[in-house]
Amino acid sequence: MIGIDLIKIDRMKRFIERFGDRGLHKFLSSSEIALLKSPRNAAGFWAAKEACAKALGCGIGHECGFHDIVISKTLKGAPQIFLSQKVSEYFKIRDIALSITHDGDYAIAVVALESNIKGN
């Protein structure tokens, strides 16, 4: 399955200005926040988590929350995505990949995943 999400970077900038770290902690872990350099990065992480939930076919909610999806970076700075054990087992995830890009005013993320569940 594939999921994609797009977010206007200025929307994330206003969110951070209004709610600060408390707002970031609603959808990011401390280790993810430590990777942020700008609202641009935060927007990319938001898009990645939304795209992942769409690829799972459930959206953000009871079956998969923001903190069940973890974004990190490789030594070369490429984004990586991991799922909590609960979500990985529930959806029988075999493999998952993430791409994040930024262009002008927008951040876009695509998540592709393989599952052992028929129909995924």
N, CA, C and O of each residue as an XYZ file, in Angstrom:
480
protein
N       0.833     -1.180      0.000
C       0.000      0.000      0.000
C       0.879      1.244      0.000
O       2.031      1.228      0.433
N       0.287      2.316     -0.502
C       0.998      3.591     -0.578
C       0.137      4.676      0.064
O      -1.083      4.696     -0.101
N       0.781      5.563      0.787
C       0.107      6.721      1.355
C       0.905      7.968      1.028
O       2.132      7.920      0.949
N       0.218      9.080      0.838
C       0.879     10.348      0.531
C       0.208     11.455      1.325
O      -0.992     11.399      1.591
N       0.983     12.460      1.701
C       0.404     13.613      2.385
C       1.185     14.863      2.005
O       2.381     14.813      1.719
N       0.475     15.979      2.010
C       1.015     17.284      1.656
C       0.604     18.264      2.747
O      -0.538     18.239      3.206
N       1.518     19.118      3.161
C       1.197     20.142      4.161
C       1.922     21.427      3.789
O       3.072     21.409      3.351
N       1.230     22.531      3.971
C       1.844     23.840      3.749
C       2.758     24.135      4.941
O       2.323     24.063      6.090
N       3.996     24.459      4.674
C       4.993     24.682      5.729
C       4.561     25.814      6.655
O       4.805     25.749      7.860
N       3.928     26.841      6.117
C       3.478     27.959      6.948
C       2.449     27.519      7.985
O       2.378     28.092      9.072
N       1.653     26.507      7.654
C       0.691     25.962      8.627
C       1.427     25.399      9.837
O       1.017     25.620     10.976
N       2.518     24.668      9.589
C       3.307     24.108     10.695
C       4.011     25.225     11.459
O       4.118     25.164     12.683
N       4.484     26.229     10.757
C       5.146     27.354     11.419
C       4.181     28.031     12.397
O       4.557     28.325     13.532
N       2.948     28.280     11.968
C       1.948     28.894     12.843
C       1.603     27.981     14.022
O       1.399     28.457     15.138
N       1.539     26.674     13.774
C       1.268     25.703     14.836
C       2.356     25.781     15.911
O       2.055     25.806     17.104
N       3.615     25.819     15.481
C       4.744     25.879     16.430
C       4.740     27.200     17.183
O       4.985     27.227     18.388
N       4.462     28.300     16.480
C       4.406     29.607     17.142
C       3.307     29.635     18.211
O       3.477     30.242     19.268
N       2.201     28.987     17.931
C       1.066     29.003     18.856
C       1.243     28.046     20.037
O       0.947     28.397     21.179
N       1.734     26.820     19.746
C       1.763     25.780     20.780
C       3.164     25.392     21.253
O       3.293     24.740     22.289
N       4.206     25.769     20.531
C       5.579     25.480     20.930
C       5.865     23.997     21.069
O       5.288     23.168     20.365
N       6.774     23.671     21.996
C       7.166     22.270     22.215
C       5.999     21.405     22.657
O       5.940     20.221     22.322
N       5.062     21.989     23.410
C       3.899     21.218     23.851
C       3.129     20.690     22.640
O       2.668     19.549     22.641
N       2.995     21.508     21.630
C       2.318     21.090     20.408
C       3.105     20.035     19.658
O       2.535     19.067     19.155
N       4.413     20.219     19.583
C       5.257     19.240     18.886
C       5.179     17.876     19.552
O       5.160     16.849     18.873
N       5.134     17.863     20.886
C       5.068     16.593     21.626
C       3.758     15.838     21.386
O       3.670     14.649     21.691
N       2.745     16.509     20.848
C       1.485     15.830     20.533
C       1.664     14.816     19.406
O       0.960     13.808     19.352
N       2.629     15.096     18.488
C       2.807     14.174     17.368
C       4.243     13.682     17.181
O       4.496     12.844     16.316
N       5.168     14.179     17.963
C       6.571     13.764     17.850
C       7.131     13.335     19.204
O       6.724     13.840     20.251
N       8.068     12.396     19.161
C       8.800     12.006     20.370
C       9.937     12.998     20.596
O      10.240     13.810     19.722
N      10.557     12.934     21.755
C      11.695     13.812     22.057
C      12.835     13.597     21.075
O      13.493     14.555     20.669
N      13.079     12.334     20.686
C      14.167     12.065     19.735
C      13.844     12.634     18.351
O      14.748     13.059     17.632
N      12.579     12.644     17.979
C      12.196     13.238     16.696
C      12.330     14.761     16.754
O      12.808     15.380     15.803
N      11.915     15.354     17.854
C      12.031     16.813     18.015
C      13.489     17.239     17.947
O      13.804     18.300     17.408
N      14.381     16.416     18.492
C      15.816     16.730     18.461
C      16.364     16.798     17.026
O      17.383     17.446     16.784
N      15.703     16.144     16.091
C      16.145     16.160     14.688
C      15.686     17.403     13.933
O      16.200     17.690     12.853
N      14.732     18.140     14.483
C      14.158     19.288     13.789
C      15.124     20.460     13.749
O      15.784     20.787     14.736
N      15.186     21.078     12.586
C      15.993     22.281     12.422
C      15.131     23.482     12.076
O      15.579     24.625     12.168
N      13.870     23.215     11.670
C      12.990     24.298     11.233
C      11.551     23.785     11.121
O      11.310     22.579     11.169
N      10.603     24.709     10.972
C       9.219     24.288     10.709
C       9.114     23.439      9.432
O       8.212     22.612      9.304
N      10.017     23.647      8.519
C      10.061     22.858      7.281
C      10.241     21.374      7.597
O       9.540     20.527      7.044
N      11.184     21.064      8.491
C      11.406     19.672      8.904
C      10.193     19.117      9.648
O       9.784     17.979      9.414
N       9.622     19.920     10.541
C       8.452     19.476     11.299
C       7.297     19.165     10.353
O       6.577     18.187     10.556
N       7.115     19.981      9.331
C       6.057     19.744      8.352
C       6.294     18.426      7.617
O       5.351     17.675      7.367
N       7.546     18.143      7.273
C       7.870     16.882      6.616
C       7.567     15.684      7.501
O       7.075     14.664      7.017
N       7.855     15.795      8.794
C       7.573     14.704      9.726
C       6.063     14.508      9.882
O       5.582     13.376      9.935
N       5.315     15.623      9.957
C       3.857     15.525     10.036
C       3.329     14.797      8.801
O       2.533     13.866      8.918
N       3.773     15.225      7.621
C       3.316     14.608      6.374
C       3.672     13.123      6.339
O       2.886     12.307      5.857
N       4.853     12.773      6.848
C       5.282     11.370      6.858
C       4.351     10.523      7.724
O       3.964      9.423      7.329
N       3.995     11.026      8.890
C       3.128     10.251      9.783
C       1.716     10.129      9.205
O       1.094      9.071      9.305
N       1.218     11.189      8.613
C      -0.099     11.139      7.976
C      -0.080     10.179      6.783
O      -1.013      9.396      6.604
N       0.973     10.236      5.970
C       1.084      9.341      4.819
C       1.148      7.885      5.263
O       0.568      7.012      4.619
N       1.845      7.623      6.353
C       1.942      6.264      6.885
C       0.567      5.757      7.315
O       0.184      4.634      6.984
N      -0.164      6.574      8.041
C      -1.502      6.174      8.492
C      -2.420      5.906      7.298
O      -3.249      4.997      7.344
N      -2.275      6.686      6.241
C      -3.068      6.466      5.032
C      -2.669      5.153      4.358
O      -3.530      4.415      3.880
N      -1.376      4.861      4.319
C      -0.920      3.597      3.720
C      -1.456      2.405      4.515
O      -1.775      1.363      3.942
N      -1.553      2.561      5.825
C      -2.104      1.494      6.665
C      -3.615      1.351      6.451
O      -4.197      0.309      6.753
N      -4.232      2.397      5.934
C      -5.666      2.357      5.663
C      -6.539      2.656      6.856
O      -7.730      2.347      6.853
N      -5.949      3.264      7.890
C      -6.733      3.506      9.102
C      -6.749      4.961      9.532
O      -7.600      5.346     10.335
N      -5.845      5.777      9.032
C      -5.727      7.141      9.519
C      -5.159      7.153     10.932
O      -4.937      6.104     11.536
N      -4.931      8.346     11.446
C      -4.445      8.488     12.820
C      -5.639      8.315     13.754
O      -6.653      8.998     13.613
N      -5.509      7.405     14.700
C      -6.613      7.154     15.626
C      -6.303      6.002     16.543
O      -5.166      5.839     16.986
N      -7.304      5.206     16.829
C      -7.177      4.116     17.802
C      -6.184      3.041     17.347
O      -5.363      2.581     18.140
N      -6.258      2.642     16.080
C      -5.396      1.557     15.594
C      -3.939      1.986     15.448
O      -3.029      1.168     15.587
N      -3.721      3.262     15.170
C      -2.359      3.773     14.975
C      -2.328      5.247     15.333
O      -2.941      6.072     14.656
N      -1.616      5.572     16.394
C      -1.475      6.964     16.811
C      -0.174      7.563     16.303
O       0.693      6.853     15.793
N      -0.048      8.870     16.447
C       1.167      9.557     16.003
C       2.429      8.939     16.611
O       3.455      8.837     15.939
N       2.353      8.527     17.880
C       3.549      8.010     18.557
C       3.835      6.542     18.237
O       4.847      6.000     18.683
N       2.960      5.898     17.472
C       3.232      4.550     16.963
C       4.098      4.599     15.710
O       4.612      3.573     15.265
N       4.256      5.779     15.148
C       5.057      5.985     13.933
C       6.272      6.805     14.342
O       6.128      7.899     14.887
N       7.457      6.289     14.086
C       8.689      6.957     14.513
C       9.551      7.268     13.296
O       9.844      6.394     12.480
N       9.951      8.535     13.195
C      10.814      8.997     12.111
C      12.227      9.182     12.667
O      12.413      9.739     13.749
N      13.207      8.711     11.920
C      14.604      8.956     12.268
C      15.346      9.251     10.971
O      14.741      9.363      9.905
N      16.645      9.373     11.077
C      17.460      9.636      9.889
C      18.656      8.695      9.863
O      19.191      8.313     10.904
N      19.063      8.330      8.649
C      20.272      7.528      8.488
C      21.490      8.413      8.728
O      21.355      9.625      8.897
N      22.664      7.819      8.744
C      23.892      8.598      8.904
C      24.072      9.617      7.777
O      24.727     10.643      7.958
N      23.493      9.328      6.625
C      23.582     10.249      5.490
C      22.446     11.264      5.462
O      22.374     12.092      4.555
N      21.560     11.202      6.452
C      20.487     12.180      6.561
C      19.181     11.801      5.880
O      18.247     12.602      5.853
N      19.100     10.591      5.327
C      17.858     10.154      4.690
C      16.833      9.781      5.758
O      17.193      9.210      6.787
N      15.571     10.095      5.526
C      14.558      9.747      6.524
C      14.283      8.247      6.554
O      14.319      7.565      5.530
N      14.010      7.758      7.757
C      13.617      6.366      7.971
C      12.326      6.377      8.777
O      12.047      7.321      9.517
N      11.553      5.323      8.624
C      10.301      5.226      9.358
C      10.200      3.855     10.005
O      10.544      2.838      9.403
N       9.723      3.848     11.238
C       9.537      2.617     11.990
C       8.157      2.660     12.631
O       7.623      3.732     12.916
N       7.597      1.499     12.852
C       6.299      1.390     13.511
C       6.461      0.692     14.854
O       7.355     -0.136     15.030
N       5.594      1.030     15.793
C       5.606      0.340     17.077
C       5.340     -1.143     16.837
O       4.759     -1.526     15.822
N       5.768     -1.958     17.772
C       5.554     -3.402     17.662
C       4.067     -3.714     17.561
O       3.661     -4.590     16.797
N       3.263     -3.002     18.326
C       1.807     -3.198     18.313
C       1.244     -3.019     16.900
O       0.483     -3.858     16.419
N       1.619     -1.928     16.246
C       1.102     -1.635     14.902
C       1.695     -2.593     13.880
O       0.979     -3.091     13.010
N       2.989     -2.857     13.975
C       3.634     -3.787     13.033
C       2.970     -5.155     13.069
O       2.718     -5.757     12.026
N       2.691     -5.639     14.263
C       2.060     -6.962     14.399
C       0.597     -6.929     13.956
O       0.143     -7.837     13.260
N      -0.134     -5.902     14.348
C      -1.551     -5.809     14.005
C      -1.760     -5.785     12.487
O      -2.649     -6.455     11.961
N      -0.929     -5.005     11.795
C      -1.062     -4.879     10.342
C      -0.151     -5.839      9.580
O      -0.127     -5.829      8.350
N       0.603     -6.673     10.315
C       1.501     -7.669      9.715
C       2.448     -7.031      8.677
O       2.544     -7.486      7.537
N       3.130     -5.983      9.104
C       4.015     -5.225      8.212
C       5.312     -5.995      7.979
O       5.986     -6.401      8.926
N       5.645     -6.184      6.726
C       6.904     -6.842      6.342
C       7.999     -5.832      6.025
O       9.164     -6.054      6.353
N       7.629     -4.724      5.388
C       8.622     -3.723      4.989
C       7.928     -2.377      4.878
O       6.733     -2.301      4.589
N       8.686     -1.321      5.109
C       8.137      0.033      5.029
C       9.227      0.983      4.555
O      10.386      0.844      4.945
N       8.861      1.946      3.716
C       9.819      2.918      3.193
C       9.178      4.303      3.184
O       7.962      4.439      3.053
N      10.016      5.323      3.326
C       9.566      6.706      3.426
C      10.397      7.608      2.536
O      11.615      7.453      2.438
N       9.730      8.555      1.888
C      10.399      9.633      1.170
C       9.719     10.941      1.557
O       8.492     11.041      1.547
N      10.527     11.938      1.895
C      10.023     13.277      2.229
C      10.702     14.268      1.288
O      11.904     14.180      1.038
N       9.920     15.208      0.772
C      10.498     16.263     -0.055
C       9.846     17.591      0.293
O       8.735     17.635      0.821
N      10.545     18.654     -0.006
C      10.043     20.003      0.235
C      10.198     20.780     -1.067
O      11.220     20.682     -1.746
N       9.168     21.553     -1.402
C       9.241     22.391     -2.593
C       8.467     23.671     -2.314
O       7.258     23.643     -2.085
N       9.166     24.768     -2.334
C       8.514     26.043     -2.084
C       7.838     26.072     -0.737
O       8.489     25.940      0.300
N       6.534     26.244     -0.752
C       5.752     26.388      0.468
C       5.264     25.070      1.056
O       4.555     25.077      2.062
N       5.626     23.938      0.453
C       5.030     22.661      0.831
C       6.051     21.593      1.211
O       7.187     21.583      0.737
N       5.597     20.692      2.090
C       6.331     19.467      2.408
C       5.432     18.313      1.988
O       4.224     18.340      2.222
N       6.023     17.311      1.374
C       5.284     16.158      0.869
C       5.997     14.896      1.340
O       7.226     14.840      1.366
N       5.218     13.889      1.709
C       5.792     12.608      2.109
C       5.006     11.476      1.460
O       3.792     11.555      1.271
N       5.740     10.427      1.129
C       5.150      9.207      0.577
C       5.665      8.039      1.397
O       6.859      7.946      1.682
N       4.753      7.145      1.777
C       5.109      5.928      2.498
C       4.603      4.742      1.690
O       3.448      4.710      1.267
N       5.482      3.770      1.484
C       5.107      2.509      0.839
C       5.352      1.402      1.847
O       6.381      1.372      2.523
N       4.390      0.493      1.938
C       4.568     -0.600      2.874
C       4.063     -1.912      2.276
O       3.195     -1.945      1.404
N       4.649     -2.985      2.790
C       4.233     -4.336      2.419
C       3.673     -4.991      3.671
O       4.219     -4.853      4.765
N       2.575     -5.703      3.484
C       1.909     -6.357      4.591
C       1.550     -7.786      4.181
O       1.381     -8.085      2.999
N       1.439     -8.649      5.169
C       0.999    -10.022      4.905
C      -0.531    -10.131      4.941
O      -1.074    -11.224      4.778
N      -1.217     -9.026      5.151
C      -2.678     -9.037      5.150
C      -3.158     -8.941      3.708
O      -2.706     -8.073      2.962
N      -4.054     -9.808      3.317
C      -4.593     -9.779      1.959
C      -5.314     -8.449      1.731
O      -6.048     -7.965      2.592
N      -5.089     -7.879      0.564
C      -5.685     -6.596      0.240
C      -4.730     -5.449      0.505
O      -4.986     -4.327      0.067
N      -3.623     -5.701      1.218
C      -2.603     -4.664      1.448
C      -1.398     -4.949      0.622
O      -0.424     -4.197      0.670
